[in-house]
Amino acid sequence: MRRRHFLLSLSAALASVILASCSGGRKAQQVTGDQVPTVYFTSDISPEGLVKVYKALGVRPKGRVAVKISTGESARSNHLRPELIKDLVHEVNGTLVECNTAYGGNRANTEAHREAIRERGFEAVAPVDIMDSEGEINIPVRDKSHIQYDIVGSHIQNYDFVINLAHFKGHAMGGFGGVLKNQSIGVASSAGKLYIHSAGRTTTKWMDDDQDGFLESMAAAAQAVHDYFKADGKDIIYIDVMNNMSVDCDCDGDPDKPRVKDIGILASTDPVALDQACINLVFNHNDSEDDTAAPLQQRINRQHGLHILEYAERIGLGHRQYKLVTID
């Protein structure tokens, strides 16, 4: 029965080109031919499946490789586990990278964050670099509607190639978190996180009363990082893992339990198409008594979460229209 529900859900998304129409989203900008980005999908959520979907992209790493993850707020958080990601990290000879948080907790400063990283087992997989451990830099943004620059960990300068490896899940403030959040809030320094959350008004305190401004600032920051790694021979690729999808983010140390069962791993060179594909799988999900996406859908809608996709497409970061290719 579970397999039947999954196939029905996937078939709803496996049209050759999918438009963003979930929950009142505006129609995606039309792209044709070679412009349509490809999103690769596997239902195999395993170290082998992760490597396979990465290889399907056909983009090989160059130079110094960063794998951007979330280290999670506690052992109870639903972050991607070291045993799942280790084969991919070894495949690319990568360094795991993170930044400190801006909300307290056990990752708010470098010393505490390093201890959390050790406790979660990441250092046994690969070197881990806290990118803002030695300060921050500003990188340019194209869209200055809210933020005038993106404040990121200074160690971003040490890498030539990035795998944005995100855990797709809900988020109390953004509605959902995928590669766009992992690249905006996740790469920002502590001050940069406050700058994005406040829609460009402050770097020193929490201001989260402008929801659309926050979402639009995330899109602008994600574009800034994308642009940074699309210049001077650098590159960046994107992977979303759809497992343990609670309504709560990995920054929550005591998250609500997942109500929807694991779906798969998706990868693309277009971050907007990738997060949109995950959203479509969530909103086209065929619910059953023990497998329901309704709470996650409600969380996304409550926070106007789809707006980040609309805005990211509007400012030219990527396309919500895409081709989904299964590699199973």
C-alpha positions in Angstrom: 0.0 0.0 0.0 2.8 2.4 0.9 4.5 1.7 -2.5 1.2 2.4 -4.3 0.7 5.7 -2.5 4.3 6.7 -3.3 3.9 5.9 -7.0 0.7 7.9 -7.2 2.4 10.8 -5.6 5.4 10.6 -7.9 3.3 10.2 -11.0 1.7 13.6 -10.2 5.1 15.2 -10.4 6.6 13.2 -13.3 5.1 15.1 -16.2 7.8 16.1 -18.6 7.5 19.8 -17.5 5.9 20.8 -14.2 4.5 24.2 -13.4 4.3 25.6 -9.9 0.6 25.7 -9.2 0.4 24.5 -5.6 -1.5 26.4 -3.0 -2.2 29.4 -5.2 1.3 30.0 -6.5 1.6 32.2 -9.5 2.2 30.6 -12.8 5.9 29.9 -13.5 7.8 31.8 -16.1 7.8 29.9 -19.4 11.0 28.4 -20.5 11.6 26.2 -23.6 14.0 23.7 -25.0 17.5 23.6 -23.4 16.4 26.3 -20.9 14.2 23.9 -19.0 16.3 22.7 -16.0 16.4 19.0 -15.1 15.8 17.7 -11.6 17.0 14.1 -11.0 15.1 11.9 -8.5 15.8 8.7 -6.7 13.7 7.0 -4.0 16.8 5.3 -2.7 17.6 7.3 0.5 21.0 5.7 1.2 24.7 6.6 0.9 24.7 4.8 -2.5 21.5 6.6 -3.7 23.0 10.0 -2.7 26.2 9.3 -4.7 24.1 8.1 -7.6 21.9 11.2 -7.8 25.0 13.4 -7.5 26.7 11.6 -10.4 23.5 12.0 -12.5 24.1 15.7 -12.6 27.3 15.1 -14.6 29.1 18.1 -13.0 32.5 17.1 -11.6 34.1 19.0 -8.7 37.2 21.1 -9.2 39.7 22.5 -6.7 38.7 22.8 -3.1 35.3 21.3 -2.4 32.8 22.4 0.3 29.8 20.4 1.2 27.3 22.7 2.9 25.2 20.9 5.5 23.3 21.7 8.7 24.9 20.1 11.8 21.5 20.2 13.7 20.6 21.7 17.0 20.6 18.4 19.0 20.9 14.7 18.6 17.0 14.7 18.4 17.0 17.1 15.4 16.3 15.6 12.0 19.5 16.8 10.3 21.2 14.5 7.7 23.2 12.0 9.6 27.0 11.5 9.0 26.5 7.9 7.9 24.2 9.0 5.1 26.4 11.7 3.7 29.9 10.2 4.2 30.2 8.3 0.9 29.4 11.5 -1.1 31.8 13.6 0.9 34.6 11.0 0.4 33.7 10.8 -3.3 34.4 14.5 -3.8 37.2 14.8 -1.2 35.1 17.5 0.4 35.1 19.6 3.6 31.9 19.9 5.5 31.0 23.6 6.1 28.7 25.4 8.4 28.2 28.8 10.1 27.3 29.8 13.6 23.7 30.5 14.5 22.2 33.8 15.7 19.6 32.5 18.2 21.5 31.1 21.1 21.6 27.3 21.5 24.6 25.1 21.3 25.9 26.4 18.0 25.9 30.2 18.6 29.7 30.4 19.0 32.6 28.5 17.4 33.7 26.7 20.5 30.3 25.3 21.4 29.6 24.6 17.7 32.7 22.5 17.4 31.7 20.5 20.4 28.3 19.9 18.9 29.9 18.8 15.6 32.0 16.3 17.5 29.0 15.0 19.5 27.0 14.5 16.3 29.8 12.5 14.6 30.6 14.8 11.7 34.3 15.1 12.4 34.6 11.3 12.0 33.4 11.7 8.4 35.5 14.7 7.1 37.1 17.9 8.2 34.5 20.5 9.3 34.9 24.2 8.7 32.9 26.8 10.6 33.1 29.4 7.9 32.6 32.5 10.1 35.0 31.3 12.8 37.5 33.9 11.7 35.1 36.6 10.7 32.8 37.6 7.8 32.9 39.3 4.5 30.3 41.0 2.3 29.5 39.7 -1.1 27.4 41.5 -3.8 23.7 41.0 -4.2 21.9 41.6 -7.5 18.5 42.4 -5.9 18.8 45.3 -3.4 15.1 45.6 -2.5 15.9 44.7 1.1 19.6 43.7 1.7 22.4 45.7 0.1 24.9 42.9 0.3 25.2 39.4 1.8 27.2 38.9 5.0 28.8 35.5 4.9 31.5 33.5 6.7 35.0 34.7 5.5 36.1 31.1 4.8 33.8 31.1 1.7 36.9 32.4 -0.1 38.7 29.1 0.6 36.5 27.0 -1.8 36.1 26.5 -5.5 33.2 24.2 -5.7 30.1 23.7 -3.4 27.6 20.9 -3.0 24.6 22.5 -1.3 23.4 19.4 0.5 20.1 20.3 2.2 17.6 18.4 4.3 14.1 19.3 3.0 11.7 19.9 5.8 9.3 22.4 7.4 10.5 25.6 9.1 8.8 27.7 11.8 9.7 31.0 10.1 10.2 30.3 6.4 7.5 27.6 6.0 10.0 25.2 4.6 13.7 24.8 4.3 15.6 23.4 1.3 18.6 24.4 -0.7 17.5 28.1 -0.9 17.5 28.3 2.9 20.7 26.3 3.3 22.4 28.7 1.0 21.0 32.0 2.4 20.6 31.6 6.2 22.9 28.7 6.2 25.9 30.4 4.6 25.3 33.8 6.4 27.4 34.6 9.5 25.5 35.3 12.7 25.2 39.0 11.8 24.2 38.0 8.3 21.4 35.8 9.6 20.0 38.8 11.5 20.4 41.0 8.5 18.3 38.6 6.3 15.7 37.9 9.0 15.2 41.6 9.5 14.9 42.2 5.7 18.0 44.4 5.8 17.2 46.6 8.8 19.7 45.4 11.4 22.6 43.1 12.0 22.4 43.2 15.8 18.9 42.1 16.9 16.0 39.9 15.9 13.4 41.7 13.8 11.0 39.3 12.0 7.9 41.3 11.5 8.2 41.5 7.7 7.5 38.0 6.4 7.6 38.6 2.7 10.7 40.9 3.1 12.4 38.0 5.0 11.6 35.5 2.3 12.7 37.9 -0.5 15.9 38.6 1.4 16.6 34.9 1.6 16.2 34.7 -2.1 18.5 37.6 -2.7 21.1 36.1 -0.4 20.9 32.7 -2.1 21.4 34.4 -5.4 24.5 36.1 -4.1 26.1 32.8 -3.1 25.1 31.2 -6.4 26.6 34.1 -8.3 29.8 34.0 -6.2 30.3 30.3 -7.2 29.4 30.8 -10.8 32.3 33.3 -11.3 36.0 32.8 -11.9 35.8 29.1 -12.8 34.0 28.1 -9.6 30.8 26.1 -9.5 27.9 25.0 -7.3 25.3 22.2 -7.4 22.3 21.4 -5.3 20.8 18.3 -3.6 17.7 18.0 -1.4 17.1 14.9 0.8 13.4 14.4 1.5 13.5 12.3 4.7 12.4 12.8 8.3 10.3 15.7 7.2 9.0 17.3 10.3 7.2 20.6 10.2 10.2 21.9 12.3 13.6 22.8 11.1 16.9 21.1 12.0 17.6 24.2 14.1 14.9 22.9 16.5 16.4 20.7 19.2 13.1 19.1 20.0 11.2 18.9 16.7 7.7 17.6 16.1 7.8 14.1 14.7 7.5 13.7 11.0 4.0 12.9 9.8 4.9 12.2 6.1 7.0 9.3 5.2 10.4 9.6 3.4 10.1 10.3 -0.3 13.6 10.4 -1.9 16.6 12.5 -3.0 16.5 15.1 -5.7 19.4 17.0 -7.4 19.8 19.8 -9.9 22.0 22.7 -11.0 19.0 25.0 -10.6 18.1 25.7 -6.9 14.7 27.1 -7.6 13.6 24.2 -9.8 14.9 21.8 -7.1 13.0 23.3 -4.2 10.0 23.6 -6.4 10.1 19.9 -7.3 10.2 19.0 -3.6 7.3 21.4 -2.9 5.3 19.7 -5.7 5.9 16.3 -4.2 4.7 17.5 -0.9 1.6 19.2 -2.2 0.7 16.3 -4.6 1.2 13.7 -1.9 -1.5 11.1 -1.5 -2.2 11.0 2.2 -3.1 8.0 4.2 -3.8 7.5 7.9 -0.1 6.9 8.8 1.5 9.0 6.0 0.2 12.6 5.7 1.8 15.7 4.3 -1.1 17.9 5.5 0.8 19.4 8.6 3.8 20.2 6.4 1.5 21.8 3.8 -0.2 23.8 6.4 3.1 25.1 7.9 4.3 26.2 4.4 1.0 28.0 3.6 0.8 29.6 7.1 4.3 31.2 6.5 3.6 32.1 2.9 6.5 29.9 2.1 6.0 29.5 -1.6 6.7 33.2 -2.0 10.5 32.6 -1.9 10.2 30.4 -5.0 8.1 33.0 -6.8 10.6 35.8 -5.9 13.7 33.8 -6.6 12.4 33.1 -10.1 11.5 36.8 -10.5 15.0 38.0 -9.7 16.6 35.5 -12.1 18.0 32.9 -9.7 16.3 30.0 -11.5 13.1 28.5 -12.9 10.1 26.9 -11.2 9.4 25.1 -14.5 11.5 21.9 -14.8 11.8 18.4 -16.1 11.9 15.6 -13.5 13.9 12.5 -14.4 13.9 9.4 -12.2 17.1 7.4 -12.1 15.7 4.4 -10.2 
